[in-house]
Amino acid sequence: MEPVKVQYAKTHLSALLAAVERGEEIIIARGDRPVARLSPLDERHDRELGFVHYSVPAQFFEPLPEEELADWEGTA
């Protein structure tokens, strides 16, 4: 595609973005000098869940002491 002038890019940005989504690369020029490139982003991959190495300590599953349990239940 021929380089597009800044004014054209400003008034036709949606159409230029649609072209980029189809895989085209757009060069934007100020006068006759190319100054920027619009190009498709690389596909982003979802991050793997559980990427932090942490394990829950066994005491987490133990019953709460009566005093702390009463604080949580609001019966203290």
N, C-alpha and C positions, 0 to 999 in steps of 0.2 A: 504494500500500500504506500502511496505517496505520503510524504510528511504533511501533517496538517498544521495550519497556523494557529496560534494561541486563541485568537478570537473565534475561529471555527470550533476549536475544542471546547471553549466556554459555552457556546450556544448549542452544541450537539453532543454534550458529554454522555447523555444516556445512550445515544446511538453508538458512540465510540466504545462505551463499556459493553454493550451488547456484542459488538464485533470482537472485543477482547475475550468475552465469555465463550465465543465460538472458536477461540484459539488464535486469533489474529494478534499481531503486535503493531502498535500504533506509535509513530514518532511524532512528537510535537515540536514545532520549530518557532523560533522568534525571528521573524524576517526569513532569511534563508539559512539560518544557523540552527541545526537540531539541538534541543536543550533537554528533552525528556523522552522517556519511553514508557508506554503503557503495555504491560504484558501480563498474560495469565499467571496467577499464583500457582505454585506447585500444590498438588492435592495434599491436604493436611490429613494426617492419620490420627484417629482417636487415641488418646493416651490410655495405656493399660491401667486398669484399676488395681489398686493394691501396690502401687509403686513405692510406697514407704515401707521400709522393713520395720515392722513393729508387731509385737505379740502382746496380747492381753494377759496380765499376770493372773495366776490361778486364784489369788485372794479376791479378785474382782467379783467372782461368782459366789463367794461365801456370803451368808446372811449378814445384814448390818447389825451392829450392836443395838440393843433395845433403845438406848438413849438417842442414838443418831436416827434410828427408824422413827422414833416419836417426833424428832425435829422435822423430818421430811413429811410426816403425816399431819403435822400441826396439832398434835395432841399433847404437847408438852406444856 
